[in-house]
Amino acid sequence: MLVIGREVGEVIAIDEHIKVKVLSVEGNVVRFGISAPREIEVHRAEIYRRIVEQLAKDAG
């Protein structure tokens, strides 16, 4: 795991198409803005887990 410290307003580049910007930090809550092409799905981990579970159920 890569650990990067950033301040509000700073950006992390995943590649030339995906950018993550720190919008705010309030206590233990960090708000990010994510820019990615529409064809790339971006989900919180708990939502992604539900999607994977549902796909597994649908597959059989």
Order of alpha helices (4+ residues) and beta strands (2+ residues): beta-beta-beta-alpha
